[in-house]
C-alpha cells in the first residue's frame, strides 16, 4: 500500500487592514455604538455614558480656545486610521487638522490629530491605557486619558517611535497643564 500525502486544510489568512476598514465602514452599528479596530479585531462598543457628556463638553470647550491654527476640537464619531499599526480608533474627543476632512473616504488619517482624549469605562479602560497609549504615543502630540473610575486625568506628550516620553497626572479638581501646541492649563473642577 502506498501512502499519499493528504492536504491539510489551513484557515484562511486574516483580513488585511484595508479590508477591515471597509468592513467597519459598511457595518450598520446600532444607534449609540461605534466600531473600532483594536488588536486587529473589529470591536463594537457603546458611546460614552450620559454622565460623561458634561466632562467631554467642558474639555472640548477649553481645548477649542487653544487649538493650533487650522485645527478644531470635536466629539463626532469619526474613525482615524493608523496603517502602520493596522488600527483604527474613534476617539471620544479629538483635535484634528481641518484639511484631513477634505479627503474622500470615511476614515481620517491619524497623522492629522494634534490631541486625543479618551474617557475610560470599565469595558474600554484596558485599551485606553495600553493599546491606544502605544499607538497614539508614536504619532499624536498629546494624549489625554480621563480616568472616570479613578477620578484622574493624565496628559501624555512628547511622542517617539517607542511611545510617549512624558506624562502628568492630576486628580479631578486640579489644573492640568497641556503643553505646546496648546500651552494652557485645563480647569478640571467641573469634572
N, C-alpha and C positions, 0 to 999 in steps of 0.2 A: 504494500500500500504506500502510495506516495502522498506525502503531506503537502498541502498547498498553503500558501500564505493567505491569511484571512485579513481583509482590510478592517481596521479599527475605525469606527466612526468617531470623528472628532467634533467637538462642539464648534459651532460657527464662531468666527472671530468677533470680538466685541465691536459694537458700532463705533465708528470714529467720531471725533469731536464735532465735526460739521453735521453729521447725521443726527447726533443727539440734539444739537441746537435746532435743527429743522423739526425734530420731534416735539421739542418744547414749544416751538412757535405754532405748531399745528394742534397742540393739546387744547382741549376745551376744559380748562380748570374751573372748578366750581367758584361761584362768587365768593370773594373773601379769601381765596387761596392763591398762592404763587408757586411757580415751578422754578427750581434752580438745578444746576449741575454741581453736585457735591460728591467728592470722592469717586468721580467717574460715573455716577448714577443720577437719574432724574429723581429729585426729591420734591414732593409737593407738601407745602406747609401753610398754615393759616397766616393771614396778615397779622400784624401786631394787634394785641388786645386793645380794647377801648381805653383802658386806663393808661396806656402808653401814649395816646394821642396828644394830650396836653404837653408832655415832655418833648415829644417829637416836634411839635409846633414851636415851643419855646426855643429849642435848639436851632431849628431851621431859621426862625426869625433873627436870632442873634448872628448866625453864620451869614445870612444874606447881606447884612450890613457890612461884612468884611470880605466878601468873595473877591478873588482875583478878577481883573478886567476880562470881560467876555465869558465869565462863568456864572452859574446860577445854582441855588440850593433848592432841592425838591425832595419829595417823598413818593413820587409817582412810581408805580411798579414796573420799572424797565430792567431788562436783563443786560448786564455788562459782561462781555466775553473776555476771557484771559486764555488765548490759544496756547501759549507756551505751557501753561499749567493744565490745559484741557478742562477748564472750569468756566462756569457762567453763573454769576450771582446777581440777585435782585436786592440790593441793599435797602435797609429800612429808610435811610436818609443818605443823600449824597450831594456833593458839589461837583459839577462837571462843566467842561468846556461846551458852550452852546454849539460850536461847529460840529461836534460829534452827532448831533441830532439832525444834521442836514443830509446825512447819508441815506441811501435806500437801505431797506432791510428792517429787521425787528430787534437787533441786538447791537448795543453801542459798544465801542471799543473801550476796554478797561483803562487804556492809557489816557483817556480823556478825563478821568477822575482826579480831582485835587484833594478830595476828602470823602471818606465813607464813615457812616455811623451805623452801627448795628446795636439794636436793643435786645438784650438776651431774654430768652424764655427758657423754661425747663427743657423743651424739646430742641432748641437751637443753640443753647449755651456752649456745648462742646464744639460745634462747627465754628461759632463766632470766635471762640478763644483759641482754637487750634488751626483747623484747616484754613479758614478765611484769613487769620492772622498771618499765616505762612505765605499765602498767595498775595494778599494786599501788601505785605511787607517787602516785596521785591519791586513794587511799582508805584503804589499810591502814596503820595507825600504824607497824608495824615489819616490815621485810622482811629476812630473813637469807638470804644466798647462801653455802652451804657448798660451796666450790670444791674438789672432790675431786681435780682434776687439778693444781691449783697449791698444795694443802695450806694454804688460807687460808679465813677466814670473814669476811664483810663484813656489817655491820649498816647498813641504810638506815633513816632515820627522818625525821620531820617532813614528812609528805605535803602536797602542794599541788596546785592544778589543773595545774601544769606538771611535777609529779614531786617526788621526794624532794629536800629541801634540805640534808640532812646524811648523811654516811657515815663509817664507821670500818672499817678492815680490819686484821686481825691474822693472823699465821701460827699454824697449829695448835700448841698448847703454850702459847700466851699467853692471858691472860684477855681477854675481850671484854665491855665494858660494854653492857648493854641498857637503854636509857632508859625513862622512865615510859611506860606504866603498870606496867612490870615492875621497873625500877630495881635491877638487880643485875648482877654480873659472871659470865658463863658461864666455867666452867673447861673449857678445850679440851685439857688434857693427854692425855685419853684418845682424842682424835680421830686 
